[in-house]
Amino acid sequence: RKLADALAGAGRPLLRLDLSENEVGPAGARALALLVQQGLVGELELRWNGLGPEGAAELLAGARAALYPERLSVLGLAWNGLGDRGGAAAGELLSASPALRSLDLQHN
């Protein structure tokens, strides 16, 4: 959460943010959803973070509601236990994000 707040406060977008294997969890996904929604990250890698269906749904909802949908081009969500709810949210993101060129959903 503190990292997301600091990045949001910086006010300039990051090209790539890789937080793989950091136990971000659903609460961290909520914080990162705001970064994505504000267009502050172009590539976000979150494999092995235990997001679960709830965290994934919130993160992906933030991406769908992005103020700058052209900024998010890569999203890595492998090994997060997304389940059906997270998978459905990922499907909705595909139609709402024209710039998204890579969505990694392996082993969910």
Phi and psi in radians as a Rosetta constraint file:
Dihedral C 1 N 2 CA 2 C 2 CIRCULARHARMONIC -1.125 0.35
Dihedral N 2 CA 2 C 2 N 3 CIRCULARHARMONIC -0.666 0.35
Dihedral C 2 N 3 CA 3 C 3 CIRCULARHARMONIC -1.108 0.35
Dihedral N 3 CA 3 C 3 N 4 CIRCULARHARMONIC -0.784 0.35
Dihedral C 3 N 4 CA 4 C 4 CIRCULARHARMONIC -1.070 0.35
Dihedral N 4 CA 4 C 4 N 5 CIRCULARHARMONIC -0.721 0.35
Dihedral C 4 N 5 CA 5 C 5 CIRCULARHARMONIC -1.106 0.35
Dihedral N 5 CA 5 C 5 N 6 CIRCULARHARMONIC -0.740 0.35
Dihedral C 5 N 6 CA 6 C 6 CIRCULARHARMONIC -1.131 0.35
Dihedral N 6 CA 6 C 6 N 7 CIRCULARHARMONIC -0.732 0.35
Dihedral C 6 N 7 CA 7 C 7 CIRCULARHARMONIC -1.163 0.35
Dihedral N 7 CA 7 C 7 N 8 CIRCULARHARMONIC -0.690 0.35
Dihedral C 7 N 8 CA 8 C 8 CIRCULARHARMONIC -1.135 0.35
Dihedral N 8 CA 8 C 8 N 9 CIRCULARHARMONIC -0.651 0.35
Dihedral C 8 N 9 CA 9 C 9 CIRCULARHARMONIC -1.204 0.35
Dihedral N 9 CA 9 C 9 N 10 CIRCULARHARMONIC -0.454 0.35
Dihedral C 9 N 10 CA 10 C 10 CIRCULARHARMONIC -1.170 0.35
Dihedral N 10 CA 10 C 10 N 11 CIRCULARHARMONIC -0.528 0.35
Dihedral C 10 N 11 CA 11 C 11 CIRCULARHARMONIC 1.304 0.35
Dihedral N 11 CA 11 C 11 N 12 CIRCULARHARMONIC 0.112 0.35
Dihedral C 11 N 12 CA 12 C 12 CIRCULARHARMONIC -2.221 0.35
Dihedral N 12 CA 12 C 12 N 13 CIRCULARHARMONIC 2.490 0.35
Dihedral C 12 N 13 CA 13 C 13 CIRCULARHARMONIC -1.277 0.35
Dihedral N 13 CA 13 C 13 N 14 CIRCULARHARMONIC 2.593 0.35
Dihedral C 13 N 14 CA 14 C 14 CIRCULARHARMONIC -1.632 0.35
Dihedral N 14 CA 14 C 14 N 15 CIRCULARHARMONIC 2.507 0.35
Dihedral C 14 N 15 CA 15 C 15 CIRCULARHARMONIC -1.223 0.35
Dihedral N 15 CA 15 C 15 N 16 CIRCULARHARMONIC -0.815 0.35
Dihedral C 15 N 16 CA 16 C 16 CIRCULARHARMONIC -2.528 0.35
Dihedral N 16 CA 16 C 16 N 17 CIRCULARHARMONIC 2.397 0.35
Dihedral C 16 N 17 CA 17 C 17 CIRCULARHARMONIC -2.290 0.35
Dihedral N 17 CA 17 C 17 N 18 CIRCULARHARMONIC 2.044 0.35
Dihedral C 17 N 18 CA 18 C 18 CIRCULARHARMONIC -2.005 0.35
Dihedral N 18 CA 18 C 18 N 19 CIRCULARHARMONIC 1.910 0.35
Dihedral C 18 N 19 CA 19 C 19 CIRCULARHARMONIC -2.008 0.35
Dihedral N 19 CA 19 C 19 N 20 CIRCULARHARMONIC 0.515 0.35
Dihedral C 19 N 20 CA 20 C 20 CIRCULARHARMONIC -0.977 0.35
Dihedral N 20 CA 20 C 20 N 21 CIRCULARHARMONIC 2.468 0.35
Dihedral C 20 N 21 CA 21 C 21 CIRCULARHARMONIC 0.976 0.35
Dihedral N 21 CA 21 C 21 N 22 CIRCULARHARMONIC 0.815 0.35
Dihedral C 21 N 22 CA 22 C 22 CIRCULARHARMONIC -2.113 0.35
Dihedral N 22 CA 22 C 22 N 23 CIRCULARHARMONIC 0.217 0.35
Dihedral C 22 N 23 CA 23 C 23 CIRCULARHARMONIC 0.932 0.35
Dihedral N 23 CA 23 C 23 N 24 CIRCULARHARMONIC 0.801 0.35
Dihedral C 23 N 24 CA 24 C 24 CIRCULARHARMONIC -1.064 0.35
Dihedral N 24 CA 24 C 24 N 25 CIRCULARHARMONIC -0.771 0.35
Dihedral C 24 N 25 CA 25 C 25 CIRCULARHARMONIC 1.146 0.35
Dihedral N 25 CA 25 C 25 N 26 CIRCULARHARMONIC -3.142 0.35
Dihedral C 25 N 26 CA 26 C 26 CIRCULARHARMONIC -1.075 0.35
Dihedral N 26 CA 26 C 26 N 27 CIRCULARHARMONIC -0.663 0.35
Dihedral C 26 N 27 CA 27 C 27 CIRCULARHARMONIC -1.140 0.35
Dihedral N 27 CA 27 C 27 N 28 CIRCULARHARMONIC -0.742 0.35
Dihedral C 27 N 28 CA 28 C 28 CIRCULARHARMONIC -1.155 0.35
Dihedral N 28 CA 28 C 28 N 29 CIRCULARHARMONIC -0.610 0.35
Dihedral C 28 N 29 CA 29 C 29 CIRCULARHARMONIC -1.095 0.35
Dihedral N 29 CA 29 C 29 N 30 CIRCULARHARMONIC -0.661 0.35
Dihedral C 29 N 30 CA 30 C 30 CIRCULARHARMONIC -1.080 0.35
Dihedral N 30 CA 30 C 30 N 31 CIRCULARHARMONIC -0.750 0.35
Dihedral C 30 N 31 CA 31 C 31 CIRCULARHARMONIC -1.159 0.35
Dihedral N 31 CA 31 C 31 N 32 CIRCULARHARMONIC -0.731 0.35
Dihedral C 31 N 32 CA 32 C 32 CIRCULARHARMONIC -1.192 0.35
Dihedral N 32 CA 32 C 32 N 33 CIRCULARHARMONIC -0.492 0.35
Dihedral C 32 N 33 CA 33 C 33 CIRCULARHARMONIC -1.020 0.35
Dihedral N 33 CA 33 C 33 N 34 CIRCULARHARMONIC -0.629 0.35
Dihedral C 33 N 34 CA 34 C 34 CIRCULARHARMONIC -1.169 0.35
Dihedral N 34 CA 34 C 34 N 35 CIRCULARHARMONIC -0.668 0.35
Dihedral C 34 N 35 CA 35 C 35 CIRCULARHARMONIC -1.083 0.35
Dihedral N 35 CA 35 C 35 N 36 CIRCULARHARMONIC -0.787 0.35
Dihedral C 35 N 36 CA 36 C 36 CIRCULARHARMONIC -1.151 0.35
Dihedral N 36 CA 36 C 36 N 37 CIRCULARHARMONIC -0.741 0.35
Dihedral C 36 N 37 CA 37 C 37 CIRCULARHARMONIC -1.081 0.35
Dihedral N 37 CA 37 C 37 N 38 CIRCULARHARMONIC -0.621 0.35
Dihedral C 37 N 38 CA 38 C 38 CIRCULARHARMONIC -1.480 0.35
Dihedral N 38 CA 38 C 38 N 39 CIRCULARHARMONIC 0.025 0.35
Dihedral C 38 N 39 CA 39 C 39 CIRCULARHARMONIC 1.247 0.35
Dihedral N 39 CA 39 C 39 N 40 CIRCULARHARMONIC 0.531 0.35
Dihedral C 39 N 40 CA 40 C 40 CIRCULARHARMONIC -1.658 0.35
Dihedral N 40 CA 40 C 40 N 41 CIRCULARHARMONIC 0.112 0.35
Dihedral C 40 N 41 CA 41 C 41 CIRCULARHARMONIC -2.562 0.35
Dihedral N 41 CA 41 C 41 N 42 CIRCULARHARMONIC 2.337 0.35
Dihedral C 41 N 42 CA 42 C 42 CIRCULARHARMONIC -1.604 0.35
Dihedral N 42 CA 42 C 42 N 43 CIRCULARHARMONIC -0.689 0.35
Dihedral C 42 N 43 CA 43 C 43 CIRCULARHARMONIC -2.274 0.35
Dihedral N 43 CA 43 C 43 N 44 CIRCULARHARMONIC 2.187 0.35
Dihedral C 43 N 44 CA 44 C 44 CIRCULARHARMONIC -2.195 0.35
Dihedral N 44 CA 44 C 44 N 45 CIRCULARHARMONIC 2.062 0.35
Dihedral C 44 N 45 CA 45 C 45 CIRCULARHARMONIC -1.948 0.35
Dihedral N 45 CA 45 C 45 N 46 CIRCULARHARMONIC 2.085 0.35
Dihedral C 45 N 46 CA 46 C 46 CIRCULARHARMONIC -2.277 0.35
Dihedral N 46 CA 46 C 46 N 47 CIRCULARHARMONIC 0.527 0.35
Dihedral C 46 N 47 CA 47 C 47 CIRCULARHARMONIC -1.117 0.35
Dihedral N 47 CA 47 C 47 N 48 CIRCULARHARMONIC 2.586 0.35
Dihedral C 47 N 48 CA 48 C 48 CIRCULARHARMONIC 0.983 0.35
Dihedral N 48 CA 48 C 48 N 49 CIRCULARHARMONIC 0.960 0.35
Dihedral C 48 N 49 CA 49 C 49 CIRCULARHARMONIC -2.168 0.35
Dihedral N 49 CA 49 C 49 N 50 CIRCULARHARMONIC 0.064 0.35
Dihedral C 49 N 50 CA 50 C 50 CIRCULARHARMONIC 1.074 0.35
Dihedral N 50 CA 50 C 50 N 51 CIRCULARHARMONIC 0.670 0.35
Dihedral C 50 N 51 CA 51 C 51 CIRCULARHARMONIC -1.133 0.35
Dihedral N 51 CA 51 C 51 N 52 CIRCULARHARMONIC -0.673 0.35
Dihedral C 51 N 52 CA 52 C 52 CIRCULARHARMONIC 1.172 0.35
Dihedral N 52 CA 52 C 52 N 53 CIRCULARHARMONIC 3.082 0.35
Dihedral C 52 N 53 CA 53 C 53 CIRCULARHARMONIC -1.055 0.35
Dihedral N 53 CA 53 C 53 N 54 CIRCULARHARMONIC -0.707 0.35
Dihedral C 53 N 54 CA 54 C 54 CIRCULARHARMONIC -1.160 0.35
Dihedral N 54 CA 54 C 54 N 55 CIRCULARHARMONIC -0.878 0.35
Dihedral C 54 N 55 CA 55 C 55 CIRCULARHARMONIC -1.089 0.35
Dihedral N 55 CA 55 C 55 N 56 CIRCULARHARMONIC -0.727 0.35
Dihedral C 55 N 56 CA 56 C 56 CIRCULARHARMONIC -1.121 0.35
Dihedral N 56 CA 56 C 56 N 57 CIRCULARHARMONIC -0.751 0.35
Dihedral C 56 N 57 CA 57 C 57 CIRCULARHARMONIC -1.077 0.35
Dihedral N 57 CA 57 C 57 N 58 CIRCULARHARMONIC -0.717 0.35
Dihedral C 57 N 58 CA 58 C 58 CIRCULARHARMONIC -1.202 0.35
Dihedral N 58 CA 58 C 58 N 59 CIRCULARHARMONIC -0.757 0.35
Dihedral C 58 N 59 CA 59 C 59 CIRCULARHARMONIC -1.071 0.35
Dihedral N 59 CA 59 C 59 N 60 CIRCULARHARMONIC -0.800 0.35
Dihedral C 59 N 60 CA 60 C 60 CIRCULARHARMONIC -1.229 0.35
Dihedral N 60 CA 60 C 60 N 61 CIRCULARHARMONIC -0.554 0.35
Dihedral C 60 N 61 CA 61 C 61 CIRCULARHARMONIC -1.132 0.35
Dihedral N 61 CA 61 C 61 N 62 CIRCULARHARMONIC -0.693 0.35
Dihedral C 61 N 62 CA 62 C 62 CIRCULARHARMONIC -1.081 0.35
Dihedral N 62 CA 62 C 62 N 63 CIRCULARHARMONIC -0.706 0.35
Dihedral C 62 N 63 CA 63 C 63 CIRCULARHARMONIC -1.153 0.35
Dihedral N 63 CA 63 C 63 N 64 CIRCULARHARMONIC -0.676 0.35
Dihedral C 63 N 64 CA 64 C 64 CIRCULARHARMONIC -1.163 0.35
Dihedral N 64 CA 64 C 64 N 65 CIRCULARHARMONIC -0.535 0.35
Dihedral C 64 N 65 CA 65 C 65 CIRCULARHARMONIC -1.652 0.35
Dihedral N 65 CA 65 C 65 N 66 CIRCULARHARMONIC 0.274 0.35
Dihedral C 65 N 66 CA 66 C 66 CIRCULARHARMONIC -0.999 0.35
Dihedral N 66 CA 66 C 66 N 67 CIRCULARHARMONIC 2.404 0.35
Dihedral C 66 N 67 CA 67 C 67 CIRCULARHARMONIC -1.238 0.35
Dihedral N 67 CA 67 C 67 N 68 CIRCULARHARMONIC -0.494 0.35
Dihedral C 67 N 68 CA 68 C 68 CIRCULARHARMONIC -2.242 0.35
Dihedral N 68 CA 68 C 68 N 69 CIRCULARHARMONIC 1.312 0.35
Dihedral C 68 N 69 CA 69 C 69 CIRCULARHARMONIC -1.075 0.35
Dihedral N 69 CA 69 C 69 N 70 CIRCULARHARMONIC -0.301 0.35
Dihedral C 69 N 70 CA 70 C 70 CIRCULARHARMONIC -1.345 0.35
Dihedral N 70 CA 70 C 70 N 71 CIRCULARHARMONIC -0.140 0.35
Dihedral C 70 N 71 CA 71 C 71 CIRCULARHARMONIC -1.485 0.35
Dihedral N 71 CA 71 C 71 N 72 CIRCULARHARMONIC -0.624 0.35
Dihedral C 71 N 72 CA 72 C 72 CIRCULARHARMONIC -1.420 0.35
Dihedral N 72 CA 72 C 72 N 73 CIRCULARHARMONIC 1.947 0.35
Dihedral C 72 N 73 CA 73 C 73 CIRCULARHARMONIC -1.984 0.35
Dihedral N 73 CA 73 C 73 N 74 CIRCULARHARMONIC -0.398 0.35
Dihedral C 73 N 74 CA 74 C 74 CIRCULARHARMONIC -2.396 0.35
Dihedral N 74 CA 74 C 74 N 75 CIRCULARHARMONIC 2.287 0.35
Dihedral C 74 N 75 CA 75 C 75 CIRCULARHARMONIC -2.395 0.35
Dihedral N 75 CA 75 C 75 N 76 CIRCULARHARMONIC 2.066 0.35
Dihedral C 75 N 76 CA 76 C 76 CIRCULARHARMONIC -1.892 0.35
Dihedral N 76 CA 76 C 76 N 77 CIRCULARHARMONIC 2.001 0.35
Dihedral C 76 N 77 CA 77 C 77 CIRCULARHARMONIC -2.183 0.35
Dihedral N 77 CA 77 C 77 N 78 CIRCULARHARMONIC 0.442 0.35
Dihedral C 77 N 78 CA 78 C 78 CIRCULARHARMONIC -1.102 0.35
Dihedral N 78 CA 78 C 78 N 79 CIRCULARHARMONIC 2.588 0.35
Dihedral C 78 N 79 CA 79 C 79 CIRCULARHARMONIC 0.995 0.35
Dihedral N 79 CA 79 C 79 N 80 CIRCULARHARMONIC 0.863 0.35
Dihedral C 79 N 80 CA 80 C 80 CIRCULARHARMONIC -2.163 0.35
Dihedral N 80 CA 80 C 80 N 81 CIRCULARHARMONIC 0.102 0.35
Dihedral C 80 N 81 CA 81 C 81 CIRCULARHARMONIC 1.043 0.35
Dihedral N 81 CA 81 C 81 N 82 CIRCULARHARMONIC 0.822 0.35
Dihedral C 81 N 82 CA 82 C 82 CIRCULARHARMONIC -1.161 0.35
Dihedral N 82 CA 82 C 82 N 83 CIRCULARHARMONIC -0.548 0.35
Dihedral C 82 N 83 CA 83 C 83 CIRCULARHARMONIC 1.133 0.35
Dihedral N 83 CA 83 C 83 N 84 CIRCULARHARMONIC -2.995 0.35
Dihedral C 83 N 84 CA 84 C 84 CIRCULARHARMONIC -1.118 0.35
Dihedral N 84 CA 84 C 84 N 85 CIRCULARHARMONIC -0.715 0.35
Dihedral C 84 N 85 CA 85 C 85 CIRCULARHARMONIC -1.101 0.35
Dihedral N 85 CA 85 C 85 N 86 CIRCULARHARMONIC -0.806 0.35
Dihedral C 85 N 86 CA 86 C 86 CIRCULARHARMONIC -1.161 0.35
Dihedral N 86 CA 86 C 86 N 87 CIRCULARHARMONIC -0.648 0.35
Dihedral C 86 N 87 CA 87 C 87 CIRCULARHARMONIC -1.121 0.35
Dihedral N 87 CA 87 C 87 N 88 CIRCULARHARMONIC -0.727 0.35
Dihedral C 87 N 88 CA 88 C 88 CIRCULARHARMONIC -1.117 0.35
Dihedral N 88 CA 88 C 88 N 89 CIRCULARHARMONIC -0.709 0.35
Dihedral C 88 N 89 CA 89 C 89 CIRCULARHARMONIC -1.124 0.35
Dihedral N 89 CA 89 C 89 N 90 CIRCULARHARMONIC -0.654 0.35
Dihedral C 89 N 90 CA 90 C 90 CIRCULARHARMONIC -1.122 0.35
Dihedral N 90 CA 90 C 90 N 91 CIRCULARHARMONIC -0.693 0.35
Dihedral C 90 N 91 CA 91 C 91 CIRCULARHARMONIC -1.083 0.35
Dihedral N 91 CA 91 C 91 N 92 CIRCULARHARMONIC -0.705 0.35
Dihedral C 91 N 92 CA 92 C 92 CIRCULARHARMONIC -1.146 0.35
Dihedral N 92 CA 92 C 92 N 93 CIRCULARHARMONIC -0.615 0.35
Dihedral C 92 N 93 CA 93 C 93 CIRCULARHARMONIC -1.114 0.35
Dihedral N 93 CA 93 C 93 N 94 CIRCULARHARMONIC -0.661 0.35
Dihedral C 93 N 94 CA 94 C 94 CIRCULARHARMONIC -0.995 0.35
Dihedral N 94 CA 94 C 94 N 95 CIRCULARHARMONIC -0.692 0.35
Dihedral C 94 N 95 CA 95 C 95 CIRCULARHARMONIC -1.406 0.35
Dihedral N 95 CA 95 C 95 N 96 CIRCULARHARMONIC -0.325 0.35
Dihedral C 95 N 96 CA 96 C 96 CIRCULARHARMONIC -1.729 0.35
Dihedral N 96 CA 96 C 96 N 97 CIRCULARHARMONIC -0.138 0.35
Dihedral C 96 N 97 CA 97 C 97 CIRCULARHARMONIC -2.185 0.35
Dihedral N 97 CA 97 C 97 N 98 CIRCULARHARMONIC 1.555 0.35
Dihedral C 97 N 98 CA 98 C 98 CIRCULARHARMONIC -1.119 0.35
Dihedral N 98 CA 98 C 98 N 99 CIRCULARHARMONIC -0.430 0.35
Dihedral C 98 N 99 CA 99 C 99 CIRCULARHARMONIC -1.503 0.35
Dihedral N 99 CA 99 C 99 N 100 CIRCULARHARMONIC -0.214 0.35
Dihedral C 99 N 100 CA 100 C 100 CIRCULARHARMONIC -1.159 0.35
Dihedral N 100 CA 100 C 100 N 101 CIRCULARHARMONIC 2.011 0.35
Dihedral C 100 N 101 CA 101 C 101 CIRCULARHARMONIC -1.921 0.35
Dihedral N 101 CA 101 C 101 N 102 CIRCULARHARMONIC -0.204 0.35
Dihedral C 101 N 102 CA 102 C 102 CIRCULARHARMONIC -2.546 0.35
Dihedral N 102 CA 102 C 102 N 103 CIRCULARHARMONIC 2.194 0.35
Dihedral C 102 N 103 CA 103 C 103 CIRCULARHARMONIC -2.325 0.35
Dihedral N 103 CA 103 C 103 N 104 CIRCULARHARMONIC 1.908 0.35
Dihedral C 103 N 104 CA 104 C 104 CIRCULARHARMONIC -1.693 0.35
Dihedral N 104 CA 104 C 104 N 105 CIRCULARHARMONIC 1.993 0.35
Dihedral C 104 N 105 CA 105 C 105 CIRCULARHARMONIC -2.114 0.35
Dihedral N 105 CA 105 C 105 N 106 CIRCULARHARMONIC 0.460 0.35
Dihedral C 105 N 106 CA 106 C 106 CIRCULARHARMONIC -1.017 0.35
Dihedral N 106 CA 106 C 106 N 107 CIRCULARHARMONIC 2.494 0.35
Dihedral C 106 N 107 CA 107 C 107 CIRCULARHARMONIC 0.940 0.35
Dihedral N 107 CA 107 C 107 N 108 CIRCULARHARMONIC 0.929 0.35
